[in-house]
Amino acid sequence: MSRPFHADGTRDFRDHICEATSFLFLDFDGVLHPVGATVDRLFCQLELLQAWLRLHPPVMVVISSSWRIPHALGELKEFFSEDLRCRVIGATGVHWRDVYQQTGEIPIGVRHEREKEVTDWLRSHDFSGHRWAALEDEVGLYRTGNARVVYCSKERGLTERELTLLAPLLIGEASEQLDVLYLDFDGVLHPESVFVSSRQGIHIRHAPGRTLFENAQILVDELDPFPNVKLVLSTSWVRHLGYDGARRRLPEELGARCIGATYHSRHHRPGREDGFRNLMPARSRGQEVLADVTRRRPHRWLAVDDTDDGWSAEARGNVVISDPMFGISTPKVRQVLHRELARFT
């Protein structure tokens, strides 16, 4: 018998639960943005958390923030990227409201109420034996000394420091080593002369008979022996379509490998809209990728790009330069790509 659907169209979250699943109880204010953040700063740290979640598929998210009181679960999911909404599986109860429904009385001066709400959620769903941790900014909502709680600064919100503390609580010490391929689109999966306009949308110029993503199957075949290699999108398509929009343009086999992008929309600066190349930032592709390598810290990495500009001498050993007109379809480029991918064995 199939699992039932919820009102927001998702299947019962138990379809996603296994023995290795762990639960992150997530506060919003003081975590995903500073306390008192202006509207334009709300959820400014969300992408940092989402990139971390993509690296750790067993972690499911349960909302413990007070945002759960005025907002339904379906509304809370909308704050997250489309590919992660299925992992936002619930929200904790509200302790004072639960007590009132049971006794007709409202408790006053309850201590550690958020911890009670978390343990009640775990117990009611038969997950008491699973790993869990909480991201929180407010001291007093959990017992002093509770090692499962990672506190963020109210003024800054979430940083890499808190994620480093979170990993052993939810994943354990033996976390999976990450192998990453940084993927450009233009000049790699199709010719580099790609433009966007309101009339034609995204299209190729000056290359009759050529099609978008015509080389995608080549990359699918080359990656097939390496199932653990993940993709990070380093293409300017992310600036125009967003991460989810760019990922959906890929074949399913490649889209399923994607865990993030080097560009994040909150850093976008408007530019000319008459061609894709004009949407690129002032800093080079190589600088963007190396910044992501520093943040993501992959065990091994490789980039495929159609230009060698902006790559440091040290980084060039990790870059496969494709033919701008033919991408990775030429025998020479494909031979180099095949050889470099062998480092992932």
Order of alpha helices (4+ residues) and beta strands (2+ residues): beta-alpha-beta-alpha-beta-alpha-alpha-beta-beta-alpha-beta-beta-beta-alpha-beta-alpha-alpha-beta-alpha-beta-beta-alpha
